[in-house]
Structure formats: structure tokens, C-alpha cells
């Protein structure tokens, strides 16, 4: 077995013409060249809202995951969330802030080619990251508690702007940063932005041509190849303490009564074998749970993702709202992974590897409370905690 460390590498971004791309690909030390594509948050607006009176109770996600008063809390675990930032002033993160557990870096402000740590550039203007973070590791406030409120260290990488959009370059560099900082669980509640890619290629034409689709498909394949190689190299850096990557499967499917069934599989980065793709379940009134109408087809695992109680960003009149999407489902799985990381470290006397965490999540997941016809779109089932 080769125990030598993996060779160093980096991610660079340059403007190149077609000749420059060809020349760069010919260089021996260049492993992959891909276009800088758009990413966007995997959220979904749901017009159905709970009344304020019904909102005064714990979110249904903790119950669905089997969390009880004696459950683990993620104590001692380092986690990362790569999203639109986290609202530092929200009460759900007050104790984390006071204890100095949260570290922030931004790749969206453009202050310099390097990642920015200025406080004014870390604000979550969109609110998507704040929502996911509150479900992932938010501490108890009023009637809400996150899945892993006891984590030791939180790495917040801002890769999405106020429009909930970002770039694959920002995501790639943030991934390298999170792994270098020792993250054991990394949440990416975002996907490759197909609609922007199609619009950019189509230009001013009225219709999308076959050639346009082919160009975007080629771009998508290159981006997928880039992230597959990047995540493999990041994992190979230290196989004994490797990070677990969790991503939202996407919200592109359409399952409606009296309408053609349209199911779309997970998109990058969730479609990569090294990443856990998470589908969304609905079922606020309890089991049996159903796959959400929009959740992408064939995820690895499923979690609550319909009308889930989550934190709102600053400037809103309420501290909480109900959120839907595979992004919220992925936050549940990332939180559960942090709890399993704590549990397995106690069992093994060392930090678990990503493979050990992944196997535990899949083995403990349950299909029992998911309706029969919805099981084929729920992967190993609904995630459960130790």
C-alpha cells in the first residue's frame, strides 16, 4: 500500500480562448480544464405556510430522524457549509458566535483574487445559507433546535451571492479550503445552474436549438469531470480522516396528478459517487412520508424537505419561516452525519473516515415509514440518528 502523501494541487481561474484551452490541456501538470459555470441554491418556494399559532412547536424533521432527549449533538465535530453565508445576528447562532466557533470566508465579493475575510463581505443577503445552517447546527431558540447544535467548529464558506447564484470556481476553491481546515462533514445545498447555462448559450435567439443543448451538455460533463477529480484528490490527501460530502439532489422533477411524470436525476455535485445525494420528503403530519413532488430522482438517501421550520435572515419580521427544497433535506443529512461522527469516534477511539460515516448513514436509514410507491425515489430511506 502506498502511504506517501498525495501530491499538492490547486484550482486556478483564467480567461482563455480556444487555443489557450488546447495549450493548457496539453501541459503535463494540468489534470482538468473546465468552463467556469454557474451554480445556484437548491431551494424551492412553497406558497403554503403554517399559521403563527401552529408554528409554535418543534420542526418535524427532528422527530422524523428519531432525535430524542439523549441523542448525540455533534460534540467535537468540525463541519462546513458552502452556501450564501450565515446571518451572524440570528439568535439560533448566538452561542456559536459567543464561543468563537464560526469561521467565515467569502468567494463572492470580488475584493481580491484571494478569499475575503472582511466582516462586511460575509453577510447572507439571500437567506438560503441561514435557513440551511439553522437546520444543520442551529442551537435552541424559542421552539426550534438544529440537528447538530453541539458541533465544535463551523466553517462558513460564502459561494452564493444575493441572487443565490455563484460559480464553480468559487465552489471548488471553497471545497479545498474546507478540507484543509479539517471539516469532517461538508454541506453543499446547491447545484449546477442549467437554466443560466442554456440562456448564455442561446443568446438572443427565440428558441433553444439542438446545438445549444449539446454545448451545455458538454460544459456540464467537463464540470462534472472537474469536481469528480477534485473531490477524489481532496479525499486522497488523508484517507484516515477524510471529509464526508453531502449535497442536495436538486428540485427539477415534477410529480403531479393528471400530468405527465417528469423525473430528473441528481445534478453536479450530488451526482458524483463520492457525494451523498439527498432527496426531499414531505409528511408534516407524520408517517407515511412521501417523496416531494419536485425532488430529483434516485437520490442516495432522503430527509424532511417540505415545509420545514428554519431561520430567516436579518431584516425579516419573524425569526423563523417554513422552507421547502432538497437543500433543507441535505441539511438534515449533514446534521445526522455530524451526530454519527461523534458516535463513531466514541466507538472507535478515533475520527471515522468518510466511508465509515457513509456506510453508517445508509445502514441506519429506514424505508419503513415511507409510502410504498415512494420508496424507489428515496434511496436507502429516511436518514436516522444514533
Secondary structure, 3 states (H helix, E strand, C coil): CCCCCCCCCCCCCCCCCHHHHHHHHCCCCCCCCCCCCEEEECCECCCCCCCCCCCCCCCHHHHHCCCCCCCCCCECCEEEEEECCCCCCCHHHHHHHHCCCEEEEECCCCCCCCCECCHHHCCCCCCHHHHHHHHHHCCCECCECCCCCCECEEEEEECECCCCEEEHHHHHHHHHHHHHCCCCEEEECEEECHHHHHHHHHCCCCCCCHHHHHHHHHHHHHHHHHHHHHHHHHHHCCHHHCCEEEEECCCCCECCCCCCCECCECCCCCCCCCEEEEEEEECCCCCCEEECCCCCECCCEEEECCCEEEECCCCCCCCEEEEECHHHHHHHHHHHHHHHHHHHHHHHCCCCCHHHHHHHHHHHCECCCECHHHHHHCCCCECCCC
